[in-house]
Amino acid sequence: MKGKRSNNSDNNPIRKRFGNILRKIRKVRGKSIYELADDASVDAGYISRLENAHRNPPSPKVLQRFAEALTIPVNLLYMAAGYLEMDSSGKPIDDEEIIRRVEIELTGGKASADIVPPDRESYSKNDMESLLEQIENIQKKFAEAISKGPSIELPILGKIPAGFPSGMEEYAIGKLKVEKSELPNDPNIFALKVTGESMINAGIIEGDYVVISPLLKNVFDQGSICAVRIDSDEVTLKKVFLNTQGVTLKSANPEYPDIDLPNVSIIGKVVRLIRQF
């Protein structure tokens, strides 16, 4: 039995596998992202990023909460997340095997003779405690390795309101370490600290940092989240929608009304969200 975690590339196969399996389980269980977030005490935006392979699989403790919320054996989630590569009998587990086990659990079907149903694997309490300890050690080593990898320090150029438009504090208040592999090739990229609650349903809360790419400000889909300057003094963080009348800025919180304007100045597009604990 061994644990394994992988790099932070969005092409990471373990990320994709875990995201697809989490989405499938959630939908079969009839839960929305927001319902699962509430049941597992995590952020809805975090679940969305997991399902779209934009984040590494969660820690074992978070996986346990997902398992309880989705009524699924936690061993299945450990396998999907790459923490387990062998079952309790020492048999290797590949992607196909994991998917088959998930299907068996979700459909209530019976496994063939060569498949050990995940809810019948003979892990004792001591085995599970040992497993969790090993996984936590692996996770710490993985985090240390990542922290020493290629990264860049972005300037934090003040704060931006995710609420009603107001003045942005445009001065450097620090630096934020971000992995280069997760950023576009924009020499003018920078970070802003979020204040306000208008984007909470997009997974952005007060105290988060958003990474802004000025280079991509004109390359976005309808509804992209951008830092927007309304006039010379007011800025805000909103979803941007272009229309024949001009621009509509939408919040991700029903308590904040839409803002319709003939034009705005887009400072940059949000390309990364970072939350520090």
Secondary structure, DSSP 8 states (H G I E B T S, - for coil): -------S-TT-HHHHHHHHHHHHHHHHTT--HHHHHHHHTS-HHHHHHHHTT-S----HHHHHHHHHHHT--HHHHHHHTTS-SB-TTS-B--HHHHHHHHHHHHHT----TT---GGG----HHHHHHHHHHHHHHHHHHHHHHHTSSEEEEEEEEEEESSS-B----S--EEEEEEGGGS-S-TT-EEEEEESSTTGGGT--TT-EEEEEGGGTTS--TTEEEEEESSSS-EEEEEEEEETTEEEEE-SSTTS--EEES--EEEEEEEEEE---
